[in-house]
Amino acid sequence: MLSGVRMPRMNAVMKRWVQTCRRELLDRILIWDQRHLLHALREFERFHHVHRPHQGIANARPLNPLPPPIVDPDQIACLEVRRRDRLGGLLHEYEHAA
């Protein structure tokens, strides 16, 4: 992949993305062919940008706004959490049940 001449940190960002992708996805799954690889990478990219928390302001996801805080004690007492498996259980998404 080519990086911009006037963007010296771009290479570091790409290295971090590749390391994360390799550590969290490719080291845990057996890829059968190019089609399977592209599917797995698309799912991981969606998971990475939409669901996975990132370091930053309150662990916000890059493509999702922060949810409103739960301040009602009755809501806190009966929180239900749903888990959705992606890529055959390799990735897990958790969300509050409404």
C-alpha positions, 0 to 999 in steps of 0.5 A: 500500500502506498503512503503519502509523501507529506504524511509521515504518520500515515505509515504508523497508522497503517502498521497499527491497523494491520497489527490489530487486524492480524492479532484480532482476526487473522491469527484466530481464523483459517482463511480458505480462499480470497472470497473468504478473506475479503468477507472476513476483512469486511466484517472485521472492518465493520466491527472495528469502526461501528462496534469496537470501542476505541481509545479517546473520548469515553471510548466512543466508536468512530462511526456511532454517537455516544449513547445517552447515559443511564441515570434512572436507578430502576433502569440500572437495576434491570439491565439486559445485555444481548450478545451477537456473534460475528464471523462464527463467534470470533467477534462478539458485539454486546448491546443493551436490550431495549 
